Amino acid sequence: MDWREHIMVDVGRQGGQPCLRGTRVPVYVILDNLAAGESEETILGEYPSLTRAHIRASLAFAAELAHDRIVPIPA
């Protein structure tokens, strides 16, 4: 999955945090929820603007960051 299709940074939105495209939901919100054991269904129910692709993109983004290198994020 190419997470770049689903994640963007806009300095005027959420303080420049990486957010899921088409929403105001920061990526860290999804990752925090998954780390806390929430299911995809629960997350999608709490954030109706999200899709399963957003959740997968959040995981792919985190995995790439874990490689400990600089990752450009599209605007």
Secondary structure, 3 states (H helix, E strand, C coil): CCHHHCEECCCCCHHHCCEECCCCCEHHHHHHHHHCCCCHHHHHHHCCCCCHHHHHHHHHHHHHHCCCCCCCCCC
